[in-house]
Amino acid sequence: MLRITSSVRIFLFSAKTLLFLGLGLSMSACVPDFLLSDPDWVVIEAGEHEPNPKRKVGIVISPKEISATVTFDSSCIYDVGAVDADDWNKVIGLGFVGSKDQDITTGVPPHQVDGARVGWRWNPQRGRIDLGAYIYVEGVRTDFKVAEAALNTPTKLTIKIDYDRKVYQVLGGKTVPFTHNKSFAYNTGLYFGGNQVAPHRIRVKIVD
């Protein structure tokens, strides 16, 4: 009788999950940059959380770093009320898939189990964009401000993943330890929210 080891089970789960994600990205009509006339600008329309079709997403294997040069323009000035003013939007990031204890049927996306993203939000007091780390480890979120960016100013954003030390480092800030042994991941894209949708058309220039 053929025996399936735990490592094989995890690999099969990873492959199944990646197939699921790949189909999801395909069905959401992710548009490659070369098909667009102005590929660097990513737009979220009013009333939405993310671009439609999706942009700047895809599968990666054992990423040690993801980065992009990002420019926020005046469309990123917004007011969602005092209650949600401190909520983080997201710009670049990744989610890991493949854990034996990660059930994809629960509706919780993998990046909200194990993943790291750069958060952003408009800071009206500073007149600048706050930038922060937005990280999930085993479904528990850690988030904190790291830096700021001026409007209309290209800013390099970087997330580093150190598999030996098992830590994330977002924007050169303090490291956050993770516990997983996953190697399959996918890029997340631009997202508005928190729980609020974009109050108006928002665009961000993202150069990979």
C-alpha positions in Angstrom: 0.0 0.0 0.0 1.3 3.5 -0.9 1.8 5.6 2.2 1.5 9.4 2.0 3.8 11.2 4.3 3.0 14.4 6.1 5.4 16.3 3.8 3.7 15.0 0.7 0.3 15.9 2.2 1.5 19.5 2.7 2.9 19.6 -0.8 -0.4 18.4 -2.3 -2.3 21.0 -0.2 0.1 23.7 -1.4 -0.4 22.6 -5.0 -4.2 22.5 -4.6 -4.3 25.9 -2.9 -2.1 27.5 -5.6 -4.4 26.0 -8.3 -7.3 27.5 -6.4 -5.6 30.9 -6.2 -4.5 30.7 -9.8 -8.1 30.1 -10.9 -9.3 32.9 -8.7 -6.8 35.3 -10.2 -7.8 34.2 -13.7 -11.5 34.5 -13.0 -11.0 38.0 -11.5 -9.4 39.0 -14.9 -6.1 40.2 -13.7 -4.7 42.4 -16.5 -1.0 42.2 -17.4 0.8 45.5 -17.6 1.8 45.2 -21.2 -1.9 45.3 -22.3 -2.5 48.7 -20.8 -1.7 52.2 -22.2 -0.6 53.6 -18.8 0.4 50.4 -16.9 2.0 52.0 -13.8 -1.1 53.7 -12.5 -3.5 51.4 -10.5 -7.0 52.7 -10.0 -9.7 51.9 -7.4 -13.1 53.3 -8.4 -15.4 55.0 -5.9 -17.4 52.4 -3.9 -14.8 49.6 -4.4 -12.1 48.0 -2.2 -9.7 47.1 -5.0 -9.1 47.5 -8.8 -11.4 45.8 -11.1 -9.8 44.0 -13.0 -7.1 43.2 -10.4 -3.6 44.6 -11.0 0.0 43.8 -9.9 -0.8 40.3 -8.5 0.6 36.8 -9.2 2.2 33.8 -7.7 5.8 33.7 -6.3 7.9 31.0 -4.8 10.2 31.5 -1.8 10.3 35.3 -2.2 13.1 36.9 -0.1 12.0 40.4 -1.0 9.3 42.2 -2.8 9.5 45.9 -3.6 8.0 48.7 -5.7 8.5 52.4 -6.2 5.1 53.9 -5.3 3.7 57.4 -5.8 0.6 58.6 -4.1 -1.1 61.6 -5.7 -3.8 64.0 -4.5 -6.5 61.4 -5.1 -5.2 59.6 -2.0 -6.4 62.5 0.2 -9.7 61.2 1.7 -12.0 61.4 4.7 -13.8 58.3 5.9 -14.7 59.8 9.3 -13.0 59.7 12.7 -13.9 56.1 13.6 -12.1 54.6 10.6 -9.4 57.3 10.0 -6.7 55.1 11.5 -7.5 52.0 9.4 -4.8 50.9 7.0 -5.2 50.6 3.3 -2.7 48.3 1.6 -0.4 48.7 -1.4 2.2 46.0 -1.9 2.4 42.7 0.0 2.2 38.9 -0.1 0.3 36.1 1.4 1.7 32.6 2.0 -0.3 29.4 1.3 0.2 25.7 2.0 -0.2 25.1 5.7 -1.7 21.8 6.7 -3.9 23.8 9.2 -5.1 26.4 6.7 -8.6 25.6 5.5 -9.3 27.5 2.3 -13.0 26.7 2.6 -13.4 29.0 5.6 -13.4 32.1 3.4 -10.4 33.6 5.2 -7.8 34.6 2.6 -4.3 33.1 3.1 -2.7 36.6 3.5 -4.9 37.0 6.6 -3.4 33.8 8.0 0.3 34.3 7.1 1.4 37.4 5.2 3.0 40.8 5.2 1.8 44.0 3.5 2.6 47.7 3.4 -0.2 49.7 4.9 -1.0 53.3 3.9 -3.4 56.0 5.0 -3.9 59.7 4.6 -2.7 61.7 7.6 -4.5 65.1 7.5 -2.6 66.5 10.5 0.8 65.8 8.8 -0.5 66.4 5.2 1.4 63.2 4.2 0.8 59.5 3.7 1.5 57.3 6.7 3.2 54.0 5.8 3.2 51.0 8.0 3.7 47.3 8.5 0.5 45.1 8.3 1.4 41.5 9.1 -0.5 38.3 10.0 1.1 35.4 11.8 -1.1 32.4 12.3 -4.2 34.6 11.8 -3.1 37.2 14.4 -2.5 40.7 13.1 0.3 43.1 14.0 0.3 46.6 12.5 2.3 49.7 13.2 3.5 52.9 11.5 7.0 52.9 10.1 7.4 55.9 7.8 5.7 58.7 5.8 5.6 59.7 2.2 4.9 63.0 0.6 2.3 63.3 -2.2 3.6 63.1 -5.7 6.9 61.8 -4.5 8.2 58.3 -5.7 8.9 56.2 -2.6 10.7 52.8 -2.6 8.7 50.3 -0.5 10.3 47.0 0.5 9.3 43.9 2.4 12.0 41.4 3.3 11.4 37.8 4.3 14.3 36.1 6.2 13.6 32.3 6.2 16.7 31.5 8.4 15.7 33.9 11.2 12.0 33.5 10.4 11.2 37.2 10.4 9.5 39.8 8.2 10.8 43.3 7.9 8.6 45.9 6.3 10.0 49.3 5.2 13.2 48.7 7.2 11.2 48.8 10.5 11.4 46.5 13.4 11.3 42.8 12.5 8.3 40.6 13.2 8.8 36.9 13.7 6.7 34.3 11.8 6.2 30.6 12.5 5.3 29.0 9.1 7.5 26.9 6.8 5.6 27.9 3.7 7.4 28.7 0.4 4.5 29.3 -2.0 3.1 32.9 -1.9 1.1 35.3 -4.0 1.4 39.1 -4.4 -1.5 41.0 -3.1 -2.4 44.3 -4.8 -3.7 47.8 -4.0 -6.6 47.7 -1.6 -8.7 50.4 0.1 -9.9 49.6 3.6 -10.3 48.7 6.4 -14.0 48.2 6.3 -14.7 51.3 4.3 -14.7 51.4 0.5 -13.0 54.1 -1.5 -15.0 57.3 -1.1 -13.9 58.5 -4.5 -11.6 57.4 -7.4 -8.2 56.7 -6.0 -5.1 56.0 -8.0 -1.5 55.0 -7.0 1.5 54.7 -9.3 3.2 51.4 -8.7 6.5 50.7 -10.5 7.8 47.1 -9.9 
